[in-house]
Amino acid sequence: MNGNTHATLDPQVAELLAKLHAAGTLTLGTTLSAGEKIAAVRARMTSIAQLGFPPEPIGMREAFIPGAPGKLMTRVYIPQRELALPAPALLYCHGGGFVAGSLDNYDTALAALANRAACLVVSVAYRLAPEHPYPAANEDVWAALQWLSRTTEINVDPRRIAVGGDSAGGLLAAWVAQKARTEGLPLSMQVLLYPNLDTTVSSKSWQELGTGTYGLRRDDMLDWYDAYLPPGIDRTDPRVSPAYATDLAGLAPALIITAEFDPLRDEGNAYAARLRDAGVPIDHYCWPGMIHGLLLVAGVLDAGTVLVQRVSDGLRSAFHR
Protein backbone atom coordinates (compact mmCIF):
# COMPACT_ATOMS: atom_id res chain seq x y z
CA MET A 1 0.00 0.00 0.00
CA ASN A 2 2.63 2.55 0.96
CA GLY A 3 5.85 0.66 0.41
CA ASN A 4 5.92 -0.79 3.93
CA THR A 5 3.98 -4.00 4.47
CA HIS A 6 4.24 -3.54 8.24
CA ALA A 7 2.83 0.00 8.26
CA THR A 8 -0.25 0.60 10.37
CA LEU A 9 -2.41 3.61 11.02
CA ASP A 10 -2.09 5.39 14.33
CA PRO A 11 -4.99 3.98 16.45
CA GLN A 12 -6.46 7.46 17.03
CA VAL A 13 -6.30 8.14 13.28
CA ALA A 14 -8.03 4.83 12.51
CA GLU A 15 -10.82 5.69 14.96
CA LEU A 16 -11.21 9.20 13.53
CA LEU A 17 -11.35 7.97 9.93
CA ALA A 18 -13.94 5.35 10.84
CA LYS A 19 -16.16 8.03 12.41
CA LEU A 20 -15.76 10.44 9.49
CA HIS A 21 -16.49 7.74 6.92
CA ALA A 22 -19.51 6.52 8.88
CA ALA A 23 -20.87 10.07 9.00
CA GLY A 24 -20.27 10.56 5.28
CA THR A 25 -18.06 13.56 6.03
CA LEU A 26 -15.31 12.47 3.64
CA THR A 27 -17.61 11.63 0.73
CA LEU A 28 -18.31 14.39 -1.81
CA GLY A 29 -20.47 12.27 -4.09
CA THR A 30 -19.73 11.26 -7.67
CA THR A 31 -22.94 12.75 -9.09
CA LEU A 32 -22.21 16.32 -8.00
CA SER A 33 -21.20 18.97 -10.50
CA ALA A 34 -17.79 20.62 -10.15
CA GLY A 35 -19.39 23.63 -8.49
CA GLU A 36 -21.39 21.47 -6.11
CA LYS A 37 -18.25 19.54 -5.17
CA ILE A 38 -16.46 22.76 -4.29
CA ALA A 39 -19.38 23.93 -2.16
CA ALA A 40 -19.37 20.53 -0.45
CA VAL A 41 -15.64 20.56 0.27
CA ARG A 42 -15.91 24.06 1.74
CA ALA A 43 -18.66 22.85 4.06
CA ARG A 44 -16.66 19.70 4.89
CA MET A 45 -13.60 21.70 5.84
CA THR A 46 -15.60 23.93 8.15
CA SER A 47 -17.11 20.85 9.78
CA ILE A 48 -13.75 19.11 10.25
CA ALA A 49 -12.25 22.31 11.69
CA GLN A 50 -14.50 21.78 14.71
CA LEU A 51 -12.04 19.02 15.65
CA GLY A 52 -9.23 21.54 15.90
CA PHE A 53 -6.93 22.60 18.70
CA PRO A 54 -8.77 23.69 21.88
CA PRO A 55 -9.30 27.47 22.10
CA GLU A 56 -6.93 29.43 24.29
CA PRO A 57 -6.51 33.11 25.15
CA ILE A 58 -4.94 35.14 22.36
CA GLY A 59 -4.87 38.71 21.18
CA MET A 60 -6.35 39.09 17.72
CA ARG A 61 -6.86 41.88 15.21
CA GLU A 62 -7.59 42.12 11.52
CA ALA A 63 -5.50 44.13 9.11
CA PHE A 64 -6.55 45.05 5.60
CA ILE A 65 -3.52 45.39 3.39
CA PRO A 66 -2.87 46.51 -0.20
CA GLY A 67 -3.32 43.73 -2.75
CA ALA A 68 -4.55 42.92 -6.23
CA PRO A 69 -8.22 42.85 -5.12
CA GLY A 70 -7.80 46.33 -3.60
CA LYS A 71 -7.74 45.28 0.04
CA LEU A 72 -6.63 41.91 1.28
CA MET A 73 -7.71 40.68 4.69
CA THR A 74 -5.23 39.27 7.18
CA ARG A 75 -5.70 38.18 10.77
CA VAL A 76 -2.95 38.87 13.31
CA TYR A 77 -2.55 36.62 16.36
CA ILE A 78 -0.76 38.27 19.28
CA PRO A 79 0.57 36.00 22.06
CA GLN A 80 -0.62 36.43 25.63
CA ARG A 81 2.92 36.67 26.94
CA GLU A 82 4.73 39.97 26.55
CA LEU A 83 6.69 40.18 23.31
CA ALA A 84 10.10 41.74 22.94
CA LEU A 85 9.53 44.34 20.23
CA PRO A 86 10.01 44.48 17.35
CA ALA A 87 8.55 40.98 17.24
CA PRO A 88 9.26 37.99 15.01
CA ALA A 89 6.38 36.96 12.77
CA LEU A 90 5.10 33.95 10.84
CA LEU A 91 3.08 34.56 7.66
CA TYR A 92 0.68 31.61 7.44
CA CYS A 93 -1.17 30.27 4.38
CA HIS A 94 -4.09 27.97 5.20
CA GLY A 95 -4.88 24.72 3.42
CA GLY A 96 -7.95 23.77 1.43
CA GLY A 97 -6.94 22.58 -2.04
CA PHE A 98 -6.96 26.16 -3.40
CA VAL A 99 -10.78 26.08 -3.41
CA ALA A 100 -11.61 25.95 0.32
CA GLY A 101 -10.35 26.97 3.74
CA SER A 102 -10.68 30.20 5.67
CA LEU A 103 -9.12 32.23 8.43
CA ASP A 104 -11.79 30.99 10.83
CA ASN A 105 -10.93 27.34 10.16
CA TYR A 106 -7.43 27.90 11.56
CA ASP A 107 -8.11 30.27 14.46
CA THR A 108 -7.34 27.92 17.33
CA ALA A 109 -4.33 26.25 15.72
CA LEU A 110 -2.67 29.57 14.90
CA ALA A 111 -3.45 30.95 18.35
CA ALA A 112 -1.65 27.96 19.84
CA LEU A 113 1.32 28.49 17.52
CA ALA A 114 1.56 32.19 18.38
CA ASN A 115 1.44 31.51 22.11
CA ARG A 116 4.01 28.70 22.04
CA ALA A 117 6.40 30.24 19.53
CA ALA A 118 6.17 33.68 21.18
CA CYS A 119 5.74 35.38 17.83
CA LEU A 120 3.10 37.18 15.84
CA VAL A 121 1.22 34.98 13.39
CA VAL A 122 -0.33 36.66 10.36
CA SER A 123 -2.86 34.54 8.49
CA VAL A 124 -3.68 35.70 4.96
CA ALA A 125 -7.13 35.29 3.37
CA TYR A 126 -5.84 34.67 -0.13
CA ARG A 127 -8.42 34.46 -2.90
CA LEU A 128 -9.83 31.04 -3.76
CA ALA A 129 -10.66 29.29 -7.01
CA PRO A 130 -12.77 28.91 -9.05
CA GLU A 131 -13.89 32.49 -8.44
CA HIS A 132 -10.25 33.61 -8.49
CA PRO A 133 -7.99 31.19 -10.37
CA TYR A 134 -4.20 31.20 -10.51
CA PRO A 135 -2.24 33.43 -10.08
CA ALA A 136 -4.60 35.13 -7.58
CA ALA A 137 -3.45 33.13 -4.54
CA ASN A 138 0.22 33.62 -5.42
CA GLU A 139 -0.29 37.36 -5.86
CA ASP A 140 -2.03 37.65 -2.51
CA VAL A 141 0.58 35.74 -0.54
CA TRP A 142 3.43 37.71 -2.09
CA ALA A 143 1.59 40.97 -1.36
CA ALA A 144 1.13 39.87 2.26
CA LEU A 145 4.82 39.03 2.63
CA GLN A 146 5.87 42.36 1.16
CA TRP A 147 3.51 44.19 3.50
CA LEU A 148 4.74 42.25 6.51
CA SER A 149 8.36 43.05 5.72
CA ARG A 150 7.65 46.80 5.49
CA THR A 151 4.67 47.60 7.69
CA THR A 152 4.70 49.94 10.64
CA GLU A 153 1.10 49.00 11.48
CA ILE A 154 2.27 46.10 13.63
CA ASN A 155 5.68 46.09 15.23
CA VAL A 156 7.41 43.38 13.18
CA ASP A 157 11.13 42.74 13.04
CA PRO A 158 11.81 42.51 9.27
CA ARG A 159 14.91 40.44 10.00
CA ARG A 160 12.82 37.72 11.69
CA ILE A 161 10.02 36.71 9.35
CA ALA A 162 9.06 33.13 8.51
CA VAL A 163 6.52 31.75 6.05
CA GLY A 164 4.45 28.64 6.51
CA GLY A 165 1.41 26.74 5.41
CA ASP A 166 -0.27 23.37 5.28
CA SER A 167 -1.42 21.41 2.25
CA ALA A 168 -2.24 23.93 -0.53
CA GLY A 169 -0.94 26.64 1.78
CA GLY A 170 2.31 24.69 1.89
CA LEU A 171 2.61 25.09 -1.88
CA LEU A 172 2.11 28.83 -1.53
CA ALA A 173 4.64 29.03 1.32
CA ALA A 174 7.22 27.03 -0.65
CA TRP A 175 6.73 29.20 -3.72
CA VAL A 176 6.87 32.48 -1.81
CA ALA A 177 10.10 31.30 -0.12
CA GLN A 178 11.57 30.73 -3.58
CA LYS A 179 10.41 34.17 -4.75
CA ALA A 180 11.70 35.85 -1.58
CA ARG A 181 15.18 34.45 -2.28
CA THR A 182 15.04 35.73 -5.87
CA GLU A 183 13.86 39.17 -4.74
CA GLY A 184 16.43 39.44 -1.97
CA LEU A 185 13.89 39.34 0.87
CA PRO A 186 15.51 37.32 3.69
CA LEU A 187 13.42 34.77 5.62
CA SER A 188 14.21 33.05 8.89
CA MET A 189 12.38 29.84 8.04
CA GLN A 190 9.82 28.08 5.86
CA VAL A 191 7.36 25.70 7.52
CA LEU A 192 5.75 23.23 5.12
CA LEU A 193 3.15 20.92 6.62
CA TYR A 194 2.25 17.99 4.32
CA PRO A 195 2.54 20.40 1.38
CA ASN A 196 1.09 20.21 -2.12
CA LEU A 197 4.14 20.76 -4.30
CA ASP A 198 3.39 19.00 -7.59
CA THR A 199 0.14 19.77 -9.41
CA THR A 200 0.72 16.93 -11.90
CA VAL A 201 -0.53 14.54 -9.16
CA SER A 202 1.76 11.89 -10.59
CA SER A 203 3.57 10.47 -7.56
CA LYS A 204 3.41 6.86 -6.45
CA SER A 205 1.82 7.86 -3.12
CA TRP A 206 -1.02 9.61 -4.98
CA GLN A 207 -1.59 6.45 -7.01
CA GLU A 208 -1.53 4.18 -3.94
CA LEU A 209 -3.15 6.31 -1.23
CA GLY A 210 -5.42 8.70 -3.14
CA THR A 211 -8.49 6.46 -3.00
CA GLY A 212 -10.38 8.36 -0.33
CA THR A 213 -9.67 5.73 2.33
CA TYR A 214 -7.32 8.12 4.09
CA GLY A 215 -9.35 11.27 3.49
CA LEU A 216 -8.15 12.46 0.07
CA ARG A 217 -9.18 11.26 -3.40
CA ARG A 218 -6.91 11.82 -6.38
CA ASP A 219 -9.92 12.50 -8.62
CA ASP A 220 -11.09 15.25 -6.26
CA MET A 221 -7.62 16.80 -6.20
CA LEU A 222 -7.57 16.84 -9.99
CA ASP A 223 -10.94 18.64 -9.95
CA TRP A 224 -9.60 21.25 -7.53
CA TYR A 225 -6.47 21.80 -9.61
CA ASP A 226 -8.66 22.16 -12.71
CA ALA A 227 -10.63 24.87 -10.88
CA TYR A 228 -7.44 26.58 -9.70
CA LEU A 229 -5.30 26.41 -12.85
CA PRO A 230 -6.36 27.96 -16.19
CA PRO A 231 -6.53 25.55 -19.15
CA GLY A 232 -3.25 25.03 -20.95
CA ILE A 233 -1.01 26.18 -18.10
CA ASP A 234 2.26 24.30 -17.65
CA ARG A 235 1.82 22.34 -14.44
CA THR A 236 5.58 21.88 -14.14
CA ASP A 237 6.12 25.64 -13.90
CA PRO A 238 7.70 26.23 -10.44
CA ARG A 239 5.18 29.01 -9.77
CA VAL A 240 2.48 26.34 -10.06
CA SER A 241 4.47 23.37 -8.74
CA PRO A 242 7.42 24.45 -6.55
CA ALA A 243 8.79 20.90 -6.71
CA TYR A 244 10.00 21.64 -10.24
CA ALA A 245 12.26 24.56 -9.31
CA THR A 246 15.72 23.74 -10.60
CA ASP A 247 17.78 25.77 -8.12
CA LEU A 248 17.01 25.43 -4.41
CA ALA A 249 20.32 26.73 -3.07
CA GLY A 250 20.09 29.63 -0.66
CA LEU A 251 16.47 29.09 0.33
CA ALA A 252 15.37 29.70 3.91
CA PRO A 253 15.90 26.86 6.41
CA ALA A 254 12.96 24.48 6.27
CA LEU A 255 10.80 22.44 8.60
CA ILE A 256 8.86 19.90 6.55
CA ILE A 257 6.33 17.50 8.05
CA THR A 258 4.93 14.73 5.87
CA ALA A 259 2.69 11.81 6.79
CA GLU A 260 3.01 8.11 6.04
CA PHE A 261 -0.59 7.63 4.88
CA ASP A 262 -0.89 10.94 2.99
CA PRO A 263 -1.16 10.87 -0.83
CA LEU A 264 1.05 14.00 -0.84
CA ARG A 265 3.79 12.16 1.06
CA ASP A 266 6.15 11.50 -1.82
CA GLU A 267 6.26 15.05 -3.18
CA GLY A 268 7.02 16.43 0.28
CA ASN A 269 9.67 13.81 0.97
CA ALA A 270 11.32 14.41 -2.40
CA TYR A 271 11.38 18.18 -1.88
CA ALA A 272 12.94 17.75 1.56
CA ALA A 273 15.68 15.55 0.05
CA ARG A 274 16.37 18.09 -2.70
CA LEU A 275 16.60 20.94 -0.20
CA ARG A 276 19.10 18.94 1.83
CA ASP A 277 21.13 18.17 -1.30
CA ALA A 278 21.15 21.89 -2.12
CA GLY A 279 22.66 22.68 1.27
CA VAL A 280 19.53 24.16 2.82
CA PRO A 281 19.30 23.50 6.59
CA ILE A 282 16.30 21.23 7.01
CA ASP A 283 14.36 19.37 9.68
CA HIS A 284 12.17 16.78 7.97
CA TYR A 285 9.94 14.23 9.65
CA CYS A 286 7.68 11.74 7.89
CA TRP A 287 5.11 10.90 10.57
CA PRO A 288 4.45 7.16 10.93
CA GLY A 289 0.79 6.15 10.98
CA MET A 290 -0.42 9.68 10.27
CA ILE A 291 -2.67 11.16 7.57
CA HIS A 292 -3.07 14.44 5.74
CA GLY A 293 -4.58 17.39 7.59
CA LEU A 294 -3.19 16.79 11.07
CA LEU A 295 -3.20 20.46 12.08
CA LEU A 296 -6.90 20.86 11.32
CA VAL A 297 -7.86 17.93 13.61
CA ALA A 298 -5.23 18.59 16.28
CA GLY A 299 -7.87 18.66 19.00
CA VAL A 300 -8.69 14.95 18.68
CA LEU A 301 -5.26 13.47 17.92
CA ASP A 302 -2.43 13.45 20.44
CA ALA A 303 -0.07 13.93 17.51
CA GLY A 304 -1.68 17.32 16.92
CA THR A 305 -0.34 18.65 20.20
CA VAL A 306 3.10 17.31 19.32
CA LEU A 307 2.91 18.94 15.88
CA VAL A 308 2.04 22.37 17.27
CA GLN A 309 4.88 22.16 19.77
CA ARG A 310 7.36 20.93 17.18
CA VAL A 311 6.55 23.81 14.82
CA SER A 312 6.68 26.29 17.70
CA ASP A 313 10.08 25.00 18.81
CA GLY A 314 11.37 25.26 15.25
CA LEU A 315 10.19 28.84 14.96
CA ARG A 316 11.72 29.81 18.29
CA SER A 317 15.04 28.35 17.21
CA ALA A 318 14.92 30.08 13.82
CA PHE A 319 14.00 33.46 15.26
CA HIS A 320 16.80 33.39 17.81
CA ARG A 321 19.70 32.20 15.68
Order of alpha helices (4+ residues) and beta strands (2+ residues): alpha-alpha-beta-beta-beta-alpha-beta-alpha-beta-alpha-beta-alpha-alpha-beta-alpha-beta-alpha
